[in-house]
Amino acid sequence: MNSLKNYFLNLYAIDLLMISFATLLTLINLVFFNKVEQWAIHIFLNSIFTIFILFIAYKDATTENIFLKYFHYWYILPAIFMSFKEIYFMIKPIAGVDCDQYLIAIDKFIFGVNPTQFLYQYSNPIITEILQLAYASFFIMPLVLLLELQIRKQILNFKFVAFSLVLGFILSYIGYFIVPAIGPRFTLHNFEMTNIELPGLWLTNYLREFINAGEAIPTGTLNPIEVVQRDVFPSGHTQMTLVTIYLAHKLRARFRFVIYPIGTLLIFATVYLRYHYVVDLIGGLLFMTLTIYLAKLLFNWWNKISGKETFEYPQTIRTEIKL
């Protein structure tokens, strides 16, 4: 029994988080097996993934292989994307309906107009190009933050930031289950006319095609409104960008002065480029707050149980001027 306990204590907090989410997805697949066609495949892959994490954690704790240690740090990147694609096959058949009409109604109640339609009158190819580039930087900013922390050998900070980011993604995925929606580019605008109505300069169309492909609607997809990923509320782009900005600021990352302006443009781009309703951004802010609150609580809870170092934000340095 003690050996089994010690085996699990080898897990990082992020390992436990990933295993917990894989277990949650497995339970959802079991409950809704009559609606999710691929339920058996999902359960099999989640089981393999759990065994994989346990194996990596054990080998990392019992060997000095530097490659294995770095792999243990970074396996979360493909894992998060794989989870994103798994829920793609689950949300629509389980939910059955989309909630866009309610999100549209909330925006209309707040602003009196549909924000994406209002912004269209101010669209400009230069603005569109800049905002599409900013939107496409979504995955780059947290990646650069993690790389900076690793290069500076701030391993505890690295582990906490990685845990916070993964927790944020998981919370957003849960939000997609609760409020499935497809966004204004389909409901308030003609998706097929996006490149014509919102032209950029050089890279906009290529970036759009890349993003669309990641959401299961590559160029040439028939009836994309039926197959696009339900990932609108909360705005994961807003949530995770705010999480990255907050952590970069609190940890005084050198990269933070680049994150501030790009992150601001990215959040605005979510509406301008018709990916999100404004209420999605409000949801992203709320989910960001929940992420930041839970991340430290859960990270330190597991690190105390497993005998690892706990995390604290650096103390703010204040300069006093004496007259």
C-alpha positions as CSV (number, residue, x, y, z in Angstrom):
1,M,0.0,0.0,0.0
2,N,2.8,2.4,0.8
3,S,4.6,1.7,-2.5
4,L,1.3,2.5,-4.3
5,K,0.9,5.7,-2.3
6,N,4.5,6.7,-3.1
7,Y,3.9,6.0,-6.8
8,F,1.1,8.5,-6.9
9,L,3.1,11.0,-4.9
10,N,5.5,11.2,-7.8
11,L,2.8,13.0,-9.8
12,Y,3.1,16.7,-10.5
13,A,0.0,18.7,-9.8
14,I,-0.5,19.1,-13.5
15,D,-0.4,15.3,-13.9
16,L,-3.1,14.8,-11.4
17,L,-5.1,17.6,-13.1
18,M,-4.8,15.9,-16.5
19,I,-5.8,12.5,-15.1
20,S,-8.8,14.0,-13.3
21,F,-10.0,15.6,-16.5
22,A,-9.5,12.4,-18.5
23,T,-11.5,10.6,-15.8
24,L,-14.3,13.2,-16.0
25,L,-14.4,12.8,-19.8
26,T,-14.5,9.1,-19.4
27,L,-17.5,9.3,-17.1
28,I,-19.3,11.7,-19.4
29,N,-18.8,9.2,-22.3
30,L,-20.1,6.4,-20.2
31,V,-23.2,8.4,-19.1
32,F,-24.0,9.5,-22.7
33,F,-22.7,6.4,-24.6
34,N,-26.0,6.3,-26.5
35,K,-25.4,9.8,-27.9
36,V,-21.6,9.8,-28.4
37,E,-20.7,7.5,-31.3
38,Q,-17.0,7.3,-30.5
39,W,-17.5,6.8,-26.7
40,A,-15.6,3.5,-26.6
41,I,-12.6,4.9,-28.5
42,H,-12.6,8.0,-26.2
43,I,-12.6,5.8,-23.0
44,F,-9.8,3.6,-24.5
45,L,-7.6,6.7,-25.3
46,N,-8.3,8.3,-22.0
47,S,-7.2,5.1,-20.2
48,I,-4.0,4.9,-22.3
49,F,-3.3,8.5,-21.6
50,T,-3.7,8.0,-17.8
51,I,-1.4,5.1,-17.9
52,F,1.1,7.1,-19.9
53,I,1.1,10.0,-17.4
54,L,1.6,7.6,-14.5
55,F,4.5,6.0,-16.4
56,I,6.2,9.3,-17.2
57,A,5.9,10.5,-13.7
58,Y,7.4,7.4,-12.2
59,K,10.3,7.3,-14.7
60,D,11.0,11.0,-14.1
61,A,11.1,10.4,-10.4
62,T,13.4,7.3,-10.6
63,T,15.8,8.3,-13.4
64,E,18.1,11.2,-14.2
65,N,17.2,11.3,-17.9
66,I,17.1,15.0,-18.8
67,F,15.1,14.4,-22.0
68,L,12.4,12.5,-20.0
69,K,12.3,15.4,-17.5
70,Y,11.7,18.0,-20.2
71,F,9.1,15.7,-21.9
72,H,7.4,15.5,-18.5
73,Y,7.2,19.3,-18.5
74,W,5.9,19.7,-22.1
75,Y,3.7,16.7,-22.9
76,I,0.7,19.0,-21.9
77,L,0.9,20.8,-25.3
78,P,-0.4,17.9,-27.4
79,A,-2.6,16.6,-24.5
80,I,-4.6,19.9,-24.4
81,F,-5.2,19.8,-28.1
82,M,-6.2,16.1,-28.0
83,S,-8.7,16.9,-25.2
84,F,-10.1,19.8,-27.3
85,K,-10.7,17.4,-30.2
86,E,-12.3,14.8,-28.0
87,I,-14.9,17.2,-26.7
88,Y,-15.6,18.2,-30.3
89,F,-17.2,14.8,-30.8
90,M,-19.1,15.0,-27.5
91,I,-20.6,18.5,-27.1
92,K,-23.1,18.7,-30.1
93,P,-24.6,15.2,-29.7
94,I,-24.9,15.6,-25.9
95,A,-26.3,19.2,-25.9
96,G,-28.5,18.8,-29.0
97,V,-29.0,22.5,-29.4
98,D,-26.9,25.7,-29.5
99,C,-27.3,28.6,-27.2
100,D,-26.4,31.4,-29.6
101,Q,-29.9,33.1,-29.5
102,Y,-29.4,33.7,-25.8
103,L,-25.9,35.1,-26.2
104,I,-27.2,37.4,-29.0
105,A,-30.1,38.6,-26.8
106,I,-27.7,39.5,-24.0
107,D,-25.4,41.5,-26.3
108,K,-28.4,43.3,-27.8
109,F,-29.8,44.0,-24.3
110,I,-26.4,45.5,-23.1
111,F,-25.5,47.5,-26.3
112,G,-28.7,48.0,-28.2
113,V,-27.0,46.6,-31.3
114,N,-25.1,43.5,-32.3
115,P,-21.4,44.5,-31.7
116,T,-20.0,42.5,-34.6
117,Q,-22.4,44.2,-37.0
118,F,-21.7,47.6,-35.5
119,L,-18.0,47.2,-35.9
120,Y,-18.3,46.2,-39.5
121,Q,-18.8,49.8,-40.6
122,Y,-15.3,50.6,-39.2
123,S,-13.5,47.6,-40.8
124,N,-10.4,48.3,-42.8
125,P,-7.9,45.8,-44.4
126,I,-5.0,47.2,-42.3
127,I,-6.9,46.9,-39.1
128,T,-8.1,43.4,-40.1
129,E,-4.6,42.2,-40.9
130,I,-3.2,43.5,-37.5
131,L,-6.1,41.9,-35.5
132,Q,-5.9,38.6,-37.4
133,L,-2.2,38.4,-36.6
134,A,-2.9,39.2,-33.0
135,Y,-5.7,36.6,-32.8
136,A,-3.3,34.0,-34.3
137,S,-0.8,34.7,-31.5
138,F,-3.1,33.0,-29.0
139,F,-0.9,29.9,-28.4
140,I,2.4,31.7,-28.9
141,M,2.1,34.1,-25.9
142,P,1.7,31.4,-23.2
143,L,4.3,29.3,-24.9
144,V,6.9,32.1,-24.8
145,L,6.1,32.8,-21.2
146,L,6.7,29.1,-20.3
147,L,10.0,29.2,-22.3
148,E,11.2,32.3,-20.6
149,L,10.6,30.7,-17.2
150,Q,12.4,27.6,-18.2
151,I,15.3,29.4,-19.7
152,R,15.6,31.4,-16.5
153,K,15.5,28.1,-14.5
154,Q,12.4,29.3,-12.6
155,I,11.1,25.7,-12.5
156,L,8.5,26.1,-9.7
157,N,7.1,29.2,-11.5
158,F,7.1,27.2,-14.7
159,K,5.2,24.3,-13.2
160,F,2.6,26.7,-11.6
161,V,2.1,28.6,-14.8
162,A,1.7,25.4,-16.8
163,F,-0.8,24.1,-14.2
164,S,-2.7,27.4,-14.3
165,L,-2.9,27.4,-18.1
166,V,-4.1,23.8,-18.3
167,L,-6.7,24.4,-15.6
168,G,-7.9,27.4,-17.6
169,F,-8.3,25.4,-20.7
170,I,-10.2,22.6,-18.8
171,L,-12.5,25.1,-17.2
172,S,-13.2,26.7,-20.7
173,Y,-14.0,23.2,-22.1
174,I,-16.5,22.6,-19.3
175,G,-18.1,26.0,-20.2
176,Y,-18.5,24.8,-23.8
177,F,-20.5,21.8,-22.5
178,I,-22.7,24.1,-20.4
179,V,-23.3,26.8,-23.1
180,P,-22.6,25.3,-26.6
181,A,-22.6,27.9,-29.3
182,I,-21.0,28.6,-32.7
183,G,-20.5,32.4,-32.7
184,P,-21.6,35.4,-34.8
185,R,-19.6,34.6,-37.9
186,F,-22.3,31.9,-38.5
187,T,-25.4,33.4,-36.8
188,L,-25.2,37.1,-37.5
189,H,-23.1,37.0,-40.7
190,N,-22.6,34.8,-43.7
191,F,-19.6,32.7,-42.9
192,E,-18.8,32.1,-46.6
193,M,-18.5,35.9,-47.1
194,T,-16.0,36.5,-44.3
195,N,-13.0,36.9,-46.6
196,I,-14.9,39.3,-48.9
197,E,-16.4,41.4,-46.1
198,L,-13.3,41.4,-43.9
199,P,-10.4,41.3,-46.2
200,G,-6.8,41.7,-44.9
201,L,-3.6,42.4,-46.7
202,W,-1.3,39.4,-47.0
203,L,-1.7,36.8,-44.3
204,T,-5.3,37.2,-43.1
205,N,-6.9,34.5,-45.3
206,Y,-4.1,32.0,-44.6
207,L,-4.4,32.5,-40.9
208,R,-8.2,32.2,-41.1
209,E,-7.9,28.9,-43.0
210,F,-5.5,27.6,-40.4
211,I,-7.8,28.6,-37.5
212,N,-10.8,27.2,-39.3
213,A,-9.1,23.9,-39.9
214,G,-8.3,23.6,-36.1
215,E,-12.1,24.0,-35.5
216,A,-13.0,21.2,-37.9
217,I,-14.0,23.4,-40.9
218,P,-11.1,23.3,-43.4
219,T,-11.6,25.1,-46.7
220,G,-14.3,23.3,-48.8
221,T,-16.2,21.9,-45.8
222,L,-19.9,21.4,-46.8
223,N,-22.3,23.0,-44.3
224,P,-19.7,24.2,-41.9
225,I,-22.3,25.5,-39.4
226,E,-23.2,21.9,-38.6
227,V,-19.7,20.6,-38.0
228,V,-17.8,23.6,-36.5
229,Q,-16.5,23.2,-32.9
230,R,-18.9,24.5,-30.2
231,D,-16.3,26.6,-28.4
232,V,-17.7,30.1,-28.0
233,F,-18.7,30.6,-24.4
234,P,-16.6,31.5,-22.5
235,S,-14.2,33.1,-24.9
236,G,-11.1,30.9,-24.3
237,H,-9.0,33.4,-26.2
238,T,-10.0,36.1,-23.8
239,Q,-9.8,33.9,-20.7
240,M,-6.4,32.4,-21.5
241,T,-4.9,35.7,-22.7
242,L,-5.9,37.4,-19.5
243,V,-4.5,34.5,-17.5
244,T,-1.2,34.8,-19.4
245,I,-1.1,38.6,-18.9
246,Y,-1.8,38.3,-15.2
247,L,0.8,35.6,-14.6
248,A,3.4,37.4,-16.8
249,H,2.8,40.6,-14.8
250,K,2.9,38.9,-11.3
251,L,6.0,37.0,-12.2
252,R,7.6,40.1,-13.7
253,A,8.4,38.2,-17.0
254,R,10.5,40.2,-19.4
255,F,8.1,39.2,-22.1
256,R,5.2,41.0,-20.3
257,F,5.7,44.3,-22.2
258,V,5.1,42.5,-25.4
259,I,2.1,40.5,-24.0
260,Y,0.3,43.6,-22.8
261,P,-0.4,45.3,-26.2
262,I,-0.7,42.1,-28.2
263,G,-3.1,40.6,-25.7
264,T,-5.2,43.7,-25.7
265,L,-5.5,43.6,-29.5
266,L,-6.3,39.9,-29.4
267,I,-9.2,40.3,-27.0
268,F,-10.6,43.1,-29.2
269,A,-10.1,40.9,-32.3
270,T,-12.3,38.2,-30.9
271,V,-15.3,40.5,-31.6
272,Y,-14.1,42.4,-34.6
273,L,-13.2,39.2,-36.4
274,R,-16.7,37.8,-35.6
275,Y,-15.4,34.8,-33.5
276,H,-17.2,35.9,-30.3
277,Y,-20.1,37.8,-28.9
278,V,-19.1,40.4,-26.2
279,V,-20.9,38.4,-23.5
280,D,-18.3,35.6,-24.3
281,L,-15.6,38.1,-23.3
282,I,-17.4,38.8,-20.1
283,G,-17.6,35.0,-19.5
284,G,-13.8,34.8,-20.3
285,L,-13.1,37.4,-17.6
286,L,-15.2,35.5,-15.1
287,F,-13.5,32.2,-16.0
288,M,-10.1,33.8,-15.8
289,T,-10.9,35.0,-12.3
290,L,-11.9,31.5,-11.3
291,T,-8.8,30.0,-12.9
292,I,-6.5,32.3,-11.0
293,Y,-8.3,31.6,-7.7
294,L,-8.4,27.8,-8.1
295,A,-4.9,27.4,-9.6
296,K,-2.9,28.4,-6.5
297,L,-5.3,26.7,-4.2
298,L,-5.2,23.3,-6.0
299,F,-1.5,23.5,-7.0
300,N,-0.4,24.1,-3.4
301,W,-2.9,21.6,-2.0
302,W,-1.3,18.8,-4.0
303,N,2.3,19.9,-3.5
304,K,1.7,19.9,0.3
305,I,0.3,16.4,0.2
306,S,3.1,15.1,-2.1
307,G,5.9,16.9,-0.2
308,K,6.8,19.3,-3.0
309,E,7.6,23.0,-2.8
310,T,4.5,25.3,-2.7
311,F,4.1,28.4,-4.8
312,E,3.9,32.0,-3.8
313,Y,3.8,35.1,-6.0
314,P,7.0,37.3,-5.7
315,Q,6.6,40.2,-3.4
316,T,6.0,43.5,-5.1
317,I,9.1,45.7,-4.9
318,R,8.3,49.2,-3.7
319,T,10.7,52.1,-3.9
320,E,10.3,54.6,-1.1
321,I,11.4,58.2,-1.7
322,K,12.6,59.9,1.5
323,L,12.5,63.7,1.5
